[in-house]
């Protein structure tokens, strides 16, 4: 983030605009909406600015720019047609530590005007930092169609009850849960369709009930997918924004974590081989404790929580303790990673079934059903199999698969750091070791791997080394 988005109060504050043309008029109209005390310095005014002046909405100084004109300003805008003047304004404002915007010259700005969606008192700003203003306006246009004008009325209604809610609900968390239930429920719908008196009555009843009964906790067991945040479900995104605390694993990608509510408490409980931040039993207990404290707990896991994610173990304890919970499936590592690697898990000519297995068990042994893994016309997907890869390949050959059977290893699949190595059971372990592959990886075994050369479509590079296509 190159710039910090902020909202600044300009009511009755001195704001100086250098320039009196059409560009200046557009900026002046925004300052007027914010209630600013506007001072314009320009030898001449265009009709729009002259009309503002005639209406007494600004103060006009009919003179060219001079640094003294910036004295006491809260904010400065340079909107002249002369590059040299704009530069002088920028330099003078920055010397006085006054925020300055030079129209269409982002290199001279200390702040930029965003594209604005105005649903006062709700105001939404979209900015590209001056790099792509047309794109910002396009995004604004999309948001305009998605956000009803009545949201402003909803905000006004919330403002009427704000002090009462603060008095009757003791904690910030209780108040946040209350308002989110209001904004997502039928009371908000009543406001949006114009039934504001009914909404006000029902809001009062909801507050009385919340004050008497308190707020109950809940756990959301959510699959975060294989890494690419674009693969999250709509429901996952909604619950990620509702949670008070997130308990997350090592396999949840940074991009996915960026979509969690900013002010949510974050607790890392990741597991790597022989290195568990928190034992599974303690994670189960943690979820129960947090929920009993009245918190909405997001248990965020990579992939799908019910495929080698121990999600079943966690909700067993929640059910025993009477804790409400929801389960949101995610795109599994097998589905997502195989797709991004260009390897279909099934194919009419090569594989009519898929078998998922884990590369290590509870005691870190590798004691799999080798006979089941070596059946014809199937694809085998092995999770967490990197460390045991030599033994896995050895046992598969020993139990009947040919030494030249196709196999692929995918590291950090679906992300921009994805790397794919293909080979055979006889040589893949050496190739992967030489290439320095590290967890997390997924192993795909079967004749479908041969299709990768034709079907590979996602070949990113993180800039440090090219993707592997061997």
C-alpha positions as CSV (number, residue, x, y, z in Angstrom):
1,X,0.0,0.0,0.0
2,X,1.8,3.1,-1.2
3,X,-0.7,5.6,0.3
4,X,-2.8,5.5,3.5
5,X,-6.5,6.1,2.7
6,X,-7.9,8.6,5.3
7,X,-11.0,10.8,5.6
8,X,-10.3,14.4,6.7
9,X,-12.8,16.7,8.4
10,X,-12.9,20.1,6.4
11,X,-16.0,21.7,7.9
12,X,-15.2,25.4,8.2
13,X,-11.5,24.8,7.6
14,X,-9.5,27.0,5.2
15,X,-8.8,25.2,1.9
16,X,-6.9,27.0,-0.8
17,X,-7.5,26.4,-4.6
18,X,-4.9,27.8,-7.0
19,X,-6.6,28.2,-10.4
20,X,-10.1,29.2,-11.5
21,X,-10.8,26.9,-14.5
22,X,-13.1,23.9,-15.1
23,X,-10.7,21.5,-13.4
24,X,-10.7,23.7,-10.3
25,X,-14.5,23.8,-10.4
26,X,-14.7,20.0,-10.1
27,X,-12.5,20.1,-7.0
28,X,-14.4,23.0,-5.5
29,X,-17.7,21.1,-5.8
30,X,-16.2,18.4,-3.6
31,X,-14.9,20.8,-1.0
32,X,-18.3,22.5,-0.9
33,X,-19.9,19.1,0.0
34,X,-17.4,18.8,2.8
35,X,-18.3,22.2,4.2
36,X,-14.9,23.7,3.6
37,X,-14.0,27.4,3.8
38,X,-12.8,27.8,0.2
39,X,-10.3,30.4,-0.9
40,X,-9.6,30.6,-4.7
41,X,-6.6,32.5,-6.1
42,X,-6.7,33.0,-9.8
43,X,-6.6,36.0,-12.2
44,X,-9.8,34.9,-13.8
45,X,-12.7,32.5,-13.1
46,X,-14.5,30.2,-15.5
47,X,-18.3,30.4,-15.4
48,X,-18.8,27.6,-13.0
49,X,-16.4,29.0,-10.4
50,X,-17.7,32.5,-11.0
51,X,-21.2,31.2,-10.1
52,X,-19.9,29.7,-6.9
53,X,-18.3,33.1,-6.1
54,X,-21.5,35.1,-6.9
55,X,-23.4,32.8,-4.6
56,X,-21.0,33.6,-1.8
57,X,-19.7,30.0,-1.6
58,X,-16.1,30.9,-1.8
59,X,-13.6,33.7,-1.4
60,X,-11.9,34.9,-4.6
61,X,-8.5,36.6,-4.7
62,X,-8.0,37.9,-8.3
63,X,-4.3,37.5,-8.4
64,X,-1.6,35.0,-9.6
65,X,-0.1,32.5,-7.1
66,X,2.0,33.7,-4.2
67,X,3.2,31.4,-1.4
68,X,1.6,33.7,1.3
69,X,-1.8,32.7,0.0
70,X,-1.3,29.3,1.6
71,X,-1.0,30.7,5.1
72,X,-3.3,28.9,7.6
73,X,-4.6,26.4,5.0
74,X,-5.6,22.9,6.0
75,X,-5.4,21.7,2.5
76,X,-4.2,23.0,-0.9
77,X,-5.2,22.2,-4.5
78,X,-3.2,23.3,-7.5
79,X,-5.4,23.3,-10.7
80,X,-3.8,25.7,-13.1
81,X,-2.8,25.1,-16.7
82,X,0.8,26.0,-16.0
83,X,3.3,23.3,-14.9
84,X,5.7,25.8,-13.4
85,X,3.0,27.3,-11.2
86,X,1.7,23.9,-10.1
87,X,5.2,23.0,-9.1
88,X,5.6,26.2,-7.1
89,X,2.3,25.5,-5.3
90,X,3.4,21.9,-4.5
91,X,6.8,23.0,-3.2
92,X,5.4,25.9,-1.1
93,X,2.7,23.6,0.5
94,X,5.1,20.9,1.3
95,X,7.5,23.4,2.9
96,X,4.6,24.3,5.2
97,X,3.6,20.6,5.8
98,X,0.2,21.3,4.2
99,X,-1.4,18.4,2.2
100,X,-1.4,19.3,-1.5
101,X,-3.0,17.9,-4.6
102,X,-1.8,18.9,-8.0
103,X,-4.4,17.8,-10.6
104,X,-3.2,15.1,-13.0
105,X,0.4,15.3,-11.7
106,X,0.6,12.6,-9.0
107,X,4.4,13.1,-8.6
108,X,3.7,16.5,-7.1
109,X,0.9,15.4,-4.8
110,X,1.0,14.4,-1.1
111,X,-2.6,13.3,-1.4
112,X,-4.9,12.3,-4.2
113,X,-8.6,12.6,-4.7
114,X,-10.3,9.2,-4.9
115,X,-13.3,8.2,-6.9
116,X,-16.2,8.6,-4.5
117,X,-19.4,6.7,-3.9
118,X,-21.5,9.1,-1.8
119,X,-24.2,7.5,0.4
120,X,-23.8,10.1,3.2
121,X,-23.0,9.6,5.9
122,X,-21.5,6.5,4.3
123,X,-18.8,7.5,1.9
124,X,-16.7,5.0,-0.1
125,X,-13.4,6.0,-1.8
126,X,-11.6,4.1,-4.6
127,X,-8.1,5.2,-5.6
128,X,-5.2,3.9,-7.7
129,X,-2.8,6.5,-6.1
130,X,-3.0,8.5,-9.3
131,X,-1.7,5.6,-11.5
132,X,-5.0,4.7,-13.2
133,X,-7.8,7.2,-12.4
134,X,-9.9,5.8,-15.3
135,X,-9.8,2.4,-13.7
136,X,-10.8,3.9,-10.4
137,X,-13.8,5.5,-12.0
138,X,-14.8,2.2,-13.6
139,X,-14.6,0.5,-10.2
140,X,-16.7,3.3,-8.7
141,X,-19.3,2.9,-11.4
142,X,-19.6,-0.8,-10.5
143,X,-19.9,-0.1,-6.8
144,X,-22.5,2.5,-7.5
145,X,-24.8,-0.2,-8.9
146,X,-24.2,-2.5,-6.0
147,X,-24.8,-0.1,-3.1
148,X,-28.4,1.2,-2.8
149,X,-28.9,4.9,-2.0
150,X,-30.9,3.9,1.0
151,X,-27.8,2.8,2.8
152,X,-27.4,6.4,3.8
153,X,-30.8,6.2,5.6
154,X,-29.7,3.0,7.3
155,X,-26.6,4.8,8.6
156,X,-28.7,7.6,9.9
157,X,-31.0,5.2,11.8
158,X,-27.9,3.5,13.3
159,X,-26.7,6.9,14.4
160,X,-30.0,7.5,16.3
161,X,-29.5,4.4,18.4
162,X,-25.7,4.6,18.7
163,X,-25.6,6.1,22.2
164,X,-28.4,3.8,23.5
165,X,-26.6,0.7,22.2
166,X,-23.3,1.8,23.8
167,X,-25.0,2.3,27.1
168,X,-26.9,-1.1,27.1
169,X,-24.2,-3.4,25.6
170,X,-21.1,-3.2,27.7
171,X,-18.3,-4.4,25.3
172,X,-17.2,-3.4,21.9
173,X,-17.5,-7.0,20.8
174,X,-21.2,-7.2,21.9
175,X,-22.0,-4.0,20.1
176,X,-20.2,-5.1,16.9
177,X,-22.1,-8.4,16.9
178,X,-25.4,-6.6,17.5
179,X,-24.9,-4.1,14.7
180,X,-23.8,-6.7,12.2
181,X,-26.9,-8.7,12.9
182,X,-29.0,-5.6,12.3
183,X,-27.3,-4.6,9.1
184,X,-27.5,-8.2,7.7
185,X,-31.1,-8.9,8.7
186,X,-34.7,-7.9,8.1
187,X,-34.4,-4.6,9.9
188,X,-32.0,-3.3,7.3
189,X,-34.3,-4.6,4.5
190,X,-37.1,-2.6,6.0
191,X,-35.1,0.6,5.7
192,X,-34.1,-0.2,2.2
193,X,-37.7,-0.5,1.1
194,X,-38.8,2.6,2.9
195,X,-40.4,1.1,6.0
196,X,-38.3,3.2,8.4
197,X,-40.8,3.5,11.3
198,X,-41.2,-0.3,11.4
199,X,-37.4,-0.7,11.3
200,X,-37.0,1.7,14.2
201,X,-39.6,-0.2,16.3
202,X,-38.0,-3.5,15.5
203,X,-34.5,-2.2,16.2
204,X,-35.6,-1.1,19.7
205,X,-37.0,-4.6,20.3
206,X,-33.8,-6.2,19.1
207,X,-31.7,-4.1,21.4
208,X,-33.9,-4.9,24.4
209,X,-33.6,-8.6,23.7
210,X,-29.8,-8.4,23.2
211,X,-29.3,-6.4,26.4
212,X,-31.3,-9.1,28.4
213,X,-29.9,-12.3,26.9
214,X,-26.3,-11.4,25.9
215,X,-24.3,-12.4,22.9
216,X,-23.6,-16.1,22.2
217,X,-20.4,-17.4,20.6
218,X,-20.1,-19.5,17.4
219,X,-17.4,-21.3,15.5
220,X,-17.0,-21.1,11.7
221,X,-14.9,-24.0,10.3
222,X,-13.9,-22.6,6.9
223,X,-11.8,-24.0,4.1
224,X,-9.4,-21.4,2.8
225,X,-8.6,-23.3,-0.4
226,X,-5.2,-24.2,-1.8
227,X,-3.7,-20.7,-1.8
228,X,-5.2,-18.4,-4.5
229,X,-7.7,-16.1,-2.7
230,X,-9.8,-15.9,-5.8
231,X,-10.8,-19.5,-5.1
232,X,-12.6,-18.7,-1.8
233,X,-16.4,-19.2,-1.7
234,X,-18.7,-16.3,-1.2
235,X,-19.8,-17.8,2.2
236,X,-16.2,-18.1,3.3
237,X,-15.6,-14.4,2.6
238,X,-18.7,-13.3,4.4
239,X,-17.8,-15.3,7.6
240,X,-14.1,-14.1,7.4
241,X,-15.4,-10.6,7.6
242,X,-17.7,-11.4,10.6
243,X,-15.3,-13.2,12.9
244,X,-13.9,-11.6,16.1
245,X,-10.9,-14.0,16.2
246,X,-9.3,-16.2,13.6
247,X,-7.5,-19.4,14.4
248,X,-5.4,-20.3,11.4
249,X,-3.0,-22.9,10.0
250,X,0.3,-22.8,8.3
251,X,-1.2,-23.7,4.9
252,X,-3.5,-20.6,4.8
253,X,-1.9,-18.3,2.3
254,X,-1.0,-14.7,3.0
255,X,-3.4,-13.6,0.3
256,X,-6.3,-15.4,2.0
257,X,-5.3,-13.9,5.4
258,X,-5.5,-10.4,3.8
259,X,-9.2,-10.9,3.4
260,X,-9.9,-11.6,7.1
261,X,-11.4,-8.7,9.0
262,X,-8.6,-6.2,9.8
263,X,-9.4,-5.8,13.5
264,X,-9.9,-9.5,14.2
265,X,-7.6,-11.1,16.7
266,X,-5.3,-13.6,15.0
267,X,-4.0,-16.8,16.6
268,X,-1.5,-19.0,14.7
269,X,-1.8,-22.7,15.4
270,X,0.1,-24.0,12.3
271,X,1.6,-27.4,12.0
272,X,4.7,-28.3,10.1
273,X,6.3,-31.7,10.2
274,X,7.6,-32.3,13.8
275,X,6.8,-28.7,14.6
276,X,3.3,-28.0,15.9
277,X,2.7,-24.4,17.2
278,X,-0.2,-25.9,19.3
279,X,-1.1,-29.6,19.7
280,X,-4.5,-30.6,18.2
281,X,-6.1,-31.3,21.6
282,X,-5.2,-27.8,22.7
283,X,-6.6,-26.3,19.5
284,X,-9.9,-28.1,20.2
285,X,-10.0,-26.7,23.7
286,X,-9.1,-23.2,22.4
287,X,-12.0,-23.1,20.0
288,X,-14.4,-24.1,22.9
289,X,-13.0,-21.5,25.2
290,X,-13.2,-18.6,22.7
291,X,-16.8,-19.5,21.7
292,X,-17.8,-19.6,25.4
293,X,-16.4,-16.1,25.8
294,X,-19.1,-15.0,23.3
295,X,-16.8,-14.6,20.4
296,X,-17.4,-15.6,16.8
297,X,-14.4,-17.8,16.0
298,X,-13.1,-18.4,12.4
299,X,-11.2,-21.7,12.3
300,X,-9.5,-21.2,9.0
301,X,-7.8,-24.1,7.3
302,X,-5.9,-24.5,4.0
303,X,-7.8,-26.5,1.4
304,X,-10.9,-28.3,2.6
305,X,-11.3,-28.8,6.4
306,X,-12.6,-32.3,5.9
307,X,-9.8,-33.6,3.7
308,X,-6.8,-34.3,5.9
309,X,-7.6,-31.1,7.8
310,X,-8.7,-32.6,11.1
311,X,-11.9,-30.6,10.9
312,X,-13.9,-33.6,12.0
313,X,-11.9,-33.9,15.3
314,X,-12.5,-30.2,16.0
315,X,-16.2,-30.1,15.5
316,X,-16.6,-33.3,17.5
317,X,-15.6,-31.4,20.6
318,X,-17.7,-28.4,19.7
319,X,-20.8,-30.7,19.4
320,X,-20.0,-32.3,22.7
321,X,-19.8,-28.9,24.4
322,X,-23.0,-27.6,22.7
323,X,-21.1,-24.9,20.8
324,X,-23.0,-23.7,17.6
325,X,-20.8,-24.1,14.5
326,X,-20.9,-23.9,10.7
327,X,-18.8,-25.8,8.2
328,X,-17.8,-24.1,4.9
329,X,-16.1,-26.4,2.5
330,X,-13.2,-25.1,0.5
331,X,-11.6,-26.1,-2.8
332,X,-9.4,-28.9,-1.8
333,X,-5.6,-28.9,-2.5
334,X,-6.1,-31.9,-4.7
335,X,-8.7,-30.2,-6.9
336,X,-7.2,-26.7,-7.0
337,X,-3.5,-27.6,-7.3
338,X,-4.1,-30.3,-10.0
339,X,-6.2,-27.8,-12.0
340,X,-3.5,-25.1,-11.8
341,X,-0.9,-27.6,-12.7
342,X,-2.8,-28.7,-15.8
343,X,-3.3,-32.2,-14.6
344,X,-6.9,-33.6,-14.7
345,X,-7.5,-36.0,-11.9
346,X,-9.8,-38.1,-14.0
347,X,-9.8,-38.7,-17.8
348,X,-11.8,-41.1,-19.9
349,X,-8.6,-42.6,-21.4
350,X,-6.4,-42.8,-18.3
351,X,-8.2,-42.7,-14.9
352,X,-11.8,-43.5,-13.9
353,X,-11.2,-43.1,-10.1
354,X,-9.2,-40.9,-7.7
355,X,-7.6,-42.0,-4.4
356,X,-6.5,-39.5,-1.8
357,X,-3.8,-40.5,0.8
358,X,-1.6,-38.8,3.4
359,X,2.1,-39.0,3.2
360,X,2.6,-39.5,6.9
361,X,0.4,-40.8,9.7
362,X,0.0,-39.7,13.4
363,X,3.4,-41.2,14.4
364,X,5.1,-39.9,11.2
365,X,5.3,-43.4,9.8
366,X,4.4,-44.2,6.1
367,X,2.4,-47.4,6.3
368,X,-0.2,-47.0,3.5
369,X,-2.4,-49.5,1.7
370,X,0.1,-50.0,-1.1
371,X,-2.1,-52.5,-2.9
372,X,-4.9,-50.0,-3.2
373,X,-2.5,-47.3,-4.4
374,X,-1.3,-49.4,-7.3
375,X,-4.6,-50.3,-8.9
376,X,-4.9,-49.6,-12.7
377,X,-6.9,-46.8,-14.2
378,X,-6.8,-44.5,-11.2
379,X,-5.0,-41.3,-10.1
380,X,-3.4,-41.2,-6.7
381,X,-3.0,-37.9,-4.8
382,X,-0.7,-37.8,-1.8
383,X,-0.8,-35.0,0.7
384,X,2.2,-34.1,2.8
385,X,4.4,-36.6,1.0
386,X,7.6,-34.7,0.2
387,X,9.8,-36.0,3.1
388,X,8.7,-39.6,2.4
389,X,8.8,-39.3,-1.4
390,X,11.7,-41.8,-1.9
391,X,10.0,-44.5,0.2
392,X,6.7,-43.9,-1.4
393,X,8.1,-44.3,-4.9
394,X,10.1,-47.4,-3.8
395,X,7.0,-49.1,-2.3
396,X,4.8,-48.3,-5.3
397,X,7.3,-50.0,-7.6
398,X,7.7,-52.9,-5.2
399,X,3.9,-53.4,-5.3
400,X,3.6,-53.5,-9.0
401,X,3.7,-50.1,-10.7
402,X,6.3,-49.7,-13.4
403,X,9.4,-47.7,-12.7
404,X,8.6,-45.3,-15.5
405,X,5.1,-44.5,-14.1
406,X,4.3,-40.8,-14.4
407,X,4.4,-38.6,-11.3
408,X,4.3,-34.9,-10.5
409,X,5.2,-32.8,-7.5
410,X,3.6,-29.4,-7.2
411,X,5.0,-26.8,-4.7
412,X,2.8,-24.0,-3.4
413,X,0.1,-24.7,-6.0
414,X,-2.3,-22.0,-7.3
415,X,0.0,-19.2,-6.0
416,X,2.4,-17.1,-8.0
417,X,5.2,-19.2,-6.4
418,X,3.9,-22.4,-7.9
419,X,6.5,-24.9,-9.2
420,X,5.8,-28.2,-10.9
421,X,8.2,-31.1,-11.4
422,X,7.2,-34.1,-13.5
423,X,9.1,-37.3,-13.8
424,X,8.8,-41.1,-13.1
425,X,8.7,-43.1,-9.9
426,X,12.4,-44.0,-10.5
427,X,13.8,-40.5,-10.9
428,X,11.4,-38.0,-9.3
429,X,12.9,-38.1,-5.8
430,X,16.3,-37.1,-7.1
431,X,14.9,-34.4,-9.3
432,X,12.9,-32.8,-6.5
433,X,15.9,-32.9,-4.1
434,X,18.1,-31.3,-6.7
435,X,15.6,-28.6,-7.4
436,X,15.3,-27.8,-3.7
437,X,11.5,-28.3,-3.4
438,X,10.0,-27.4,0.0
439,X,6.7,-28.0,1.6
440,X,3.8,-27.5,1.0
441,X,3.7,-29.8,-1.9
442,X,1.2,-32.2,-3.4
443,X,2.0,-35.4,-5.2
444,X,0.0,-36.6,-8.2
445,X,0.6,-40.1,-9.5
446,X,-0.9,-41.7,-12.7
447,X,-1.0,-41.5,-16.4
448,X,-3.0,-38.2,-16.3
449,X,0.4,-36.5,-15.5
450,X,1.3,-37.1,-19.1
451,X,-1.4,-34.6,-20.1
452,X,0.4,-31.7,-18.3
453,X,2.6,-30.8,-21.3
454,X,-0.5,-30.2,-23.4
455,X,-2.8,-28.7,-20.8
456,X,-0.6,-26.6,-18.6
457,X,-2.0,-23.0,-18.5
458,X,-0.8,-21.5,-15.3
459,X,2.9,-20.9,-15.3
460,X,3.8,-18.1,-12.8
461,X,7.2,-17.1,-11.7
462,X,8.1,-15.2,-8.4
463,X,11.1,-13.6,-10.2
464,X,13.7,-15.6,-8.5
465,X,13.7,-18.6,-10.8
466,X,11.7,-19.9,-13.8
467,X,8.9,-22.4,-13.3
468,X,9.9,-26.0,-13.8
469,X,8.4,-27.9,-16.7
470,X,10.4,-31.1,-16.8
